[in-house]
Amino acid sequence: MSKKTKGRGDGLVWSTNQDYYNDYEDENKDADTLPKDKQKLRVKLDSKQRAGKIVTLVEGFTGKDEDLEALGKELKTKCGAGGSAKEGQIIIQGDYKEKIIAWLKGWGYTLTKG
């Protein structure tokens, strides 16, 4: 089988409808990043599916992937730990919940909760 899925993505090949309009939007189109004071970030500790290791999760970021990665990089640098940023959440290896909440509030993310 060939993998020719670069078109619309919904499987439509041909339509007999003369009034058909292609309203397909590209999935890679990023939403604009909300201002810092409008972001509702939640910080929590998690150890699920991580062999018992504790990580700090920052969830609820709304915006472009580049901005999420920049915030994740800044937090990883401040904590001196590894981690990743993807799909609207930042993962920091280790227990840094209180420090991250304090840093985020100091940087203008006023709606941050633990």
HUCOR-V411857 format. One record per backbone hydrogen bond with DSSP energy under -1.0 kcal/mol. CO is the residue of the C=O (numbers start at 1). NH is the residue of the N-H. E is the energy in kcal/mol with one decimal. If there is no record, write none. Layout:
co->CO nh->NH e->E
co->CO nh->NH e->E
This chain:
co->17 nh->20 e->-1.2
co->21 nh->23 e->-1.2
co->26 nh->29 e->-1.2
co->35 nh->38 e->-1.6
co->41 nh->113 e->-2.1
co->42 nh->59 e->-2.9
co->44 nh->57 e->-3.6
co->46 nh->55 e->-2.6
co->47 nh->50 e->-1.3
co->50 nh->53 e->-2.0
co->54 nh->94 e->-1.7
co->55 nh->46 e->-2.5
co->56 nh->92 e->-2.6
co->57 nh->44 e->-2.3
co->58 nh->90 e->-2.4
co->59 nh->42 e->-2.4
co->62 nh->34 e->-1.7
co->64 nh->68 e->-1.9
co->65 nh->69 e->-2.6
co->66 nh->70 e->-2.0
co->67 nh->71 e->-2.3
co->68 nh->72 e->-2.5
co->69 nh->73 e->-2.4
co->70 nh->74 e->-2.1
co->71 nh->75 e->-2.3
co->72 nh->76 e->-2.6
co->73 nh->77 e->-2.2
co->74 nh->78 e->-2.3
co->75 nh->79 e->-2.4
co->76 nh->80 e->-1.7
co->76 nh->81 e->-1.6
co->82 nh->93 e->-2.8
co->84 nh->91 e->-3.3
co->86 nh->89 e->-1.6
co->88 nh->61 e->-1.4
co->89 nh->86 e->-2.3
co->90 nh->58 e->-2.5
co->91 nh->84 e->-1.9
co->92 nh->56 e->-3.2
co->96 nh->100 e->-2.7
co->97 nh->101 e->-2.2
co->98 nh->102 e->-2.1
co->99 nh->103 e->-2.5
co->100 nh->104 e->-2.8
co->101 nh->105 e->-2.2
co->102 nh->106 e->-2.0
co->103 nh->107 e->-1.7
co->104 nh->109 e->-2.6
co->105 nh->108 e->-1.0
co->108 nh->110 e->-1.8
co->109 nh->112 e->-1.2
co->113 nh->43 e->-2.6
